[in-house]
Amino acid sequence: MPAAPLPTRRAAALLCTLAIGLASMLVPMGAAANDMRFPTRPVRFIVGNTAGSGADLAARIVARGLTDAWKESVIVDNRGGVGGLLAAEIVAKAEPDGHTLMLAQEGAIVIAPAIQRNLSIDPQKALAPVVNLADTDYVLIASAKSGIRTLDDLRALALKQPGQRTFASAGIGTVHHLGFEQLNQLLGVSMVHVPFKGGPPGAAEVAAGNVDAMFVSPAAAMGFATSGRVFPVATGGVKRNPQFPAAPAVGETYKGFRVVSWFALYAPASTPPRLLEKIARDATEVVRSTDIRGQLTAQGINPVGGTPKQMADLVRSDARTYGETIKRLKITAD
């Protein structure tokens, strides 16, 4: 058979080239993200809390797991101050290449914008959600001197002595504060708020018998509960905390009620979506691995994981819940 005319061969070659190009465009986004070279240098987790806090513990455990997975160091950099907003500012100004991330909590992302005016940045606009790494259900503790052992005891005492029974918090507008105000409304009582500068100082005052009760992290509650100075009345989750197996979850009786603090990764707002998805996928694999899951749960922290969209949905839900309480109580930090 005679060879095809030259123009025909050129046309066939052109069609072949176009077909290859089209095929490359049809490669699934997930596969392309898997091939993405990241990280190419050490990654920093900017944590808006002090060393030893629940957020810091979660960050360090996950950082160790990601260091192994990525074969690059993941460094925890504590930048406490202004309720986590200092860390948010640092990350918002960083290069949007995934190498600088924030270990964020609801205080900086959801609550601060609702109670503070004239913020230097709007965290929900300046930062992009990546993944909810983990969360922790708070524990409702009561002073051993108060005689409170159940939610019914707390309600009865608060109704008997209105305006006299007190609850502590880590400060105005914190999860400790808003969570207890939601419990007040749920039980139909009005225990008086006594704010402190942090969860541990508040828990210490409850243990001393100077304040009746408080929602606090499991880590802050454990020592006082072990010594018998406070009684773990309930946990703020939908199910029991294995660290406090005798304490019922408030959600067992009051469906949907939860006092929880989450530990999420955030990136600069202009970070490419494909990169956000890759980081979320890698981090999810790490927090759900047997080793890291065990390390987190030993600290009273629940591994979560997920996608950027799921994190964004959580923020919207929390903004509604906390926003309603803030508006009802006219809470402001100014």
PyMOL commands that set and color helices and strands:
alter all, ss='L'
color gray80, all
select helices_A, chain A and resi 6-25+29-35+54-70+82-92+106-115+123-126+144-146+151-160+175-187+199-207+218-226+250-253+273-287+290-297+308-329
alter helices_A, ss='H'
color red, helices_A
select strands_A, chain A and resi 43-47+74-78+100-104+127-137+139-143+166-169+192-195+213-216+230-235+260-268+302-303
alter strands_A, ss='S'
color yellow, strands_A
deselect
rebuild
show_as cartoon
